[in-house]
Amino acid sequence: MESSDKFLVETFLKPIRECYKYKPAFGLSSRDNGVSFTDFEEIFGNDPFYSWIGLASPSVYAAHKAAGGLTSVYRQLGIGSERLFRAILNIALEIDEEKILWSYKYNSSPTKLATHTLDACLRIDDLQGSARQRLSDWITGSIDRIGTSNNKKSVLDGVVFEVRQGYKSADSKRQNADLRFGLNAYQSDMLPAFAIFSNQVSYPVIHRYRADGMLVLTGISNEDPFESTFAFFKKVVEYDLSNFFERNKEEIRREVRSVVSSLLVPSD
């Protein structure tokens, strides 16, 4: 699998590079691509109030760029984590990409039907040999761990993952969507699970999800595949994700730090 490192590193970093293009919008919804520094100088310079109080300044533009840009970095980091997760499943377990995705339909309004596509899916029947047995045993152990009815053990066909880089938000709209995902997964005889790469999470939210029968893996460093995203990869997928990041940390750090540094200067 180390031969796939170049491809996997690129899969992870490609979305993050999008942040090089980030420009703050300053609430100007008509400017979909953000406001350049040159435009900022004109807009704020021609605003008497902002000009009087000193906000028509390069440092103000840089502050906005850094604040919004860092939010964009976290968002793109989440996308990179999702893509890396799927790519590893595809390579390590030899699953066709179309089989990894899973979706369900729901009523987004009284008159509108929407589709929610999850980040990754593993069905027991899609695996062969020892991989099939490892996943089956892990699902059984997951049901024991989260305390869901034992009747579920014999009917679950697989697991569906929502992948996140971290989960520090306690936004109620997102929680409701996540709980809806959990309900629909069980209705489809699938275990709902979260795979979070970081260990920075909102523990009240995580406890709520676990209490509602969803498995939550986080980026803690232990050997428990029912708690740690890295342990799950190592013991169930048989891919050492933590070692992947350790092997490639210099390249990844260099790229991420370059992106962050680019957000700290008020250039176009």
N, C-alpha and C positions, 0 to 999 in steps of 0.2 A: 504493500500500500504506500510505502514511502515514495515510490515512483510516481504516485499521483499528487505529490505535494504541490508541485508547480500549478497544476490545474486547480486544486482546492484552495490554495492561497489566492489565486486570481478570482475564483468564485466568491471568496469572502470579501476581498478588497474592492472589487469593481463597483459595487453600490456606494461605498464610502467615498470614492473619488468624485462622485457627483457633487460632493460638498464644495469642491474647488469653485464651482460655478455659483455658489450661493450669494445672493444679494438681498439685503433686508427690504421689506415692502413698505414699512412705515404706514401701514394701514391704507395704502393706495391700491385698492383692489383692481383698478384698471391697468395696473402694471404687473402682469402675471409673472414676468421674469425678474421682478425686484427692481430696486432703484440703484443705479450706479452712483459712484461717488460724485461724478460730475453733475448728474441730475440732482443729487442731494444738495450740493452747494447752491444750485440755482433755486430749488424749491424752498429750502430753509433760509437762504440768503434773501429771498424775496418776501419772506414772511416777517413783517415788522416786529411782531411780538417775540418770535424765536430769535430774531437777530438782536433785538434789544437785550435779551437776557443771556445771550451767549451760547445758544444751542446750535447755531450755524457754524459748527466746529468739526474738524476732522476727527477729533477724539469721540464726539457723539456718534458719528457714523460708524467708527470702529467698534464702539460699545454695542450698538445695535447689531452690527454684523457678527460680532462674537457671540452675543446672546442667542440670536435666532439661528446662527450657524451651528452652534453646539447642539441645539435641539435637533437640527437636521442631521448632525453626525450620529446622534443616538438613534434617530429614525432609520438612517441608512445602515447603521450597525445591526439593527434588527433584521433588515432585509438580507444583509450579508450572512447573518446567522441562520436564517431560514434556508437560504440557498445552499449553504455549506452542509446543513443537516440533511437535506434531501440528496445532495451529491454523494455524501458518504454512504447513505443507505443504498443508493443506486449502485455504487461501486462495490462496497463490502458485501452486500447481500444479493447482488446481481438481480435487482428488481427493476423491471421496466419503469421508466419515469411516469407513464400514464397511470400506473397502478399505485403510485405513491400518493397521489392527490385524492382528496375526498371532500365532498360537498353536500350540503342539504339546502332545501328551500324553506323559507319562512315568510310570514306576513309582515312586511315592513310598515304597512299601513292597512286600514280596512279594505282598500281596493288594489293594493300593490303587492306582488309576490317578488321576493328577492332571493338571491343565492349567496350563501356564505361558503367559500372554499377554504378548507383548512390547510395547514402547512405541510403535513406529512401523514401518511397512513401506512400501517403495517398489518396485513392480514395473514393469519396463520397459514391459510391454504396457499399463499403466494410464496412461501418459503419451503425449502427442502432440507432433509436430513437433520443434522444437529441444530441448525439455525431455527428450524421449525419448532423443535423441542424447547430450545432456550426461550423463544418468545412465548410459547404456551405456558411454560413454568413461570415466567416473569409475570404474565397476566394473572395467573392464579395467585401468585404471591402478592401482587398489587391489590387484588380484591381483599385478601386477608389483611393487608396493611391499612387500607382505608376503611375497612369495616362494612363494606357493602354486602347486601344479602348474599348468602352462599349460593342461592339459586342462580346467580349471575355467572358463577364459575364455569358451568357447563354450556352456556349459550353464547358467550362472547366470542366473536369471530376474529377480533384483532384490536388494535389500538389506534386512535387518531390523536395526533399531536398539534397543539398550537405552540409555535416556537417563538421565544422572545429573547432579546439580549439581556434584559433586566425587567423588573416589574415593580417600580417604585410608586406608580400612580395608584390612587384609590378612586379614580373616576367612576361614578356610578353607572354611566352609560356603557363603559367598557365592561364593568363587572356583569351587568345584565346580559350583554352579548355573550360573555364567556359562560355564564350559567345556562343560557339558552343552548349554546354549543354542547355543554355537558348533557343536558336533557336529550337533545337530538341524537347524540352519539349512543347513549344507552338504548334509545328507542330503535336504533339500527344495529343493536347487539355489538357495539364497539365500546371499548374503554376510553373515556376522555382523559387526556393527559396534557400537561404543560411541561415543556422542556426549556428551562431558562438557563442561559449560559453564565450569567453573573450570579453572585450570591447576594446582590443588593435588591431586595424585594420588600414589598409591603406585607409584613407578616400578618396583620389583621385580615388582609385580603386572601392571603395564602391559606390561613386557617379556615376561612369561610369556604373556600373552594374544596379543601380536603373534607370539611364537615359535610359538604354536599356531594361527596362521593367521587370527586375528581382527584387523580393522582397529580402531584406537583413535584417535578424534579428541579433542583436549583444547582447553581455552580459551586456547591460546597465540595471540599476535597476530602471525601471519605470513600469507602469501598461498598457503600450501600446502594444498590441499583434501584431502590425504591425511593431514594432521597436525592441522589446525585446524578446530574445529567452525564457527567464524565464516567461515573461507575456504570451507568446504563450502557453507554457506548462500549465500554471495555468488556463487560460481562455478557451482554445480550447481542450487540452488533459485532462484537469481537474486533473493535477498532479503538485504538488508544487515542482519543481526542485530545486529552491533556498533553500527551507526548507530541502530537501534531503541532499544538501551539508552542510548546517548548522548543521544538526543532526550528520553527519558523518565526520565532518571536522577534528577532532583529529586523527582518524584512517588514513584518507587519507593524511593529512599533515605528519604524522609520516612515512608513507611508501614513499612518494615522497621525503621527506628530506633525508631519508636513502639512496635512490637511488642516489640523487645528491651528498651526502657525499662520497659515494663509488667511484665517478668519480674524486674526488680530491686527491686521493692517487695513487702513481705510482706502485701499486702491480699488480701481474698477475691476 
